[in-house]
Amino acid sequence: MVEKCYNCAVLGNPISHSLSPVLHNAAYKALGLNNWHYGKEKVSEEDLKGFIANLDDSWKGLSLTMPLKKTIMSLGVACDYWSKTLGVANTAVFSKKPCLENPETIELCNTDVNGIVMALIHSLKSQILNAKSAVIVGSGNTASSAMAALIEIAQGSKLSKVSVVARLQSDGKTVKGVSRFNDLVDKHNSDFPNSRRIEPSNLNLKNKRDYKPVCGIEFPTIDPEFIKISQDIEKCDKSHILESISSLGAIEAIVNADIVISTVPAHIADGLALALCEYCKEKSIKHLGALLDVVYDPRPSQILKVWRKYGMGIGGEEMLLYQALDQVKLMTFEYRHSSDDPSDDSCTNKHQSDKATDYDYIRSCMEKALQEAL
């Protein structure tokens, strides 16, 4: 009897750079799932619905990357807190044959949030407990997951202030993402009234209602005349960078933060890296906090190169590893627990009750495969 094969894949556009297949296939091997295969497919927002409609019952799950994390939400049912709250999912699990006529067969989850949390905890260890301030660079879908991750981190740390460095709104005054992130903090506080709030411990009750834990700072731009991005940032002409930068406040916030999470695409932060390099030199900065740059192509990014001269720089491959480990758990759960009570079909239980496997060993196998691929 021929053993049935099962399929999963990462979808996005562009997708050629994705290392998700390396991670997932390494996990399948460690789990002994020799009849499972994980690939990658270039799929646009317009083509996503048709792609899923044409899948057969051998398909068990999909990973969604740019630009599909919001698009997928209308095709399935959000099954964890952050996918519901953010309206963003990077994981789709097929509980039955993929069928768009019944969205309940497509269970959506967000593993990006935990991927960010675990990448920071793994690198910072006990230092994360003393983190008081954080900066998010960018205001897109991944930035929303970063904000959610900081809310999680705040539950066990001293984090009391978050700044968002992003482009201005069309009004030319307010920074993108700020109101959305403050609403996110308020919603979490409402949903979990006994949770720790992101606010200073000495904030008095009188002004607590007016306090906003997330503030915005304009993403700095540099006069193109002075930007000469090259493979070697040290060869760039930085003599007039600080004079030409539009928002020195962004650099100052980043330098003073305990945690910085850069969520912008490759090269968008290159000018920021140049300004940061010159600022640290001019101000004799000797130490920075920790930077997690979600980008892993190119590796390392310009901002990560600069940062590692002064502080801990964490590459996007760390986040990729941990979010992928959660995806493997979710996508293979039903297959590996088929002898469990069939009436327990809760995707929440799939996310929380998977104790049958040594995931430290699986993570180490995934990490080894990733390092070999990089």
Helices and strands as residue ranges (DSSP letters): E 6-12, H 20-31, E 36-42, H 48-53, E 59-64, G 71-75, E 77-78, H 81-86, E 91-94, G 103-105, E 106-109, H 112-124, G 125-130, E 133-137, H 141-154, E 161-166, H 178-191, H 205-208, E 214-218, G 224-226, G 233-235, H 241-244, H 248-256, E 259-262, H 270-282, E 290-293, H 302-307, E 312-314, H 316-336, H 347-352, H 359-373
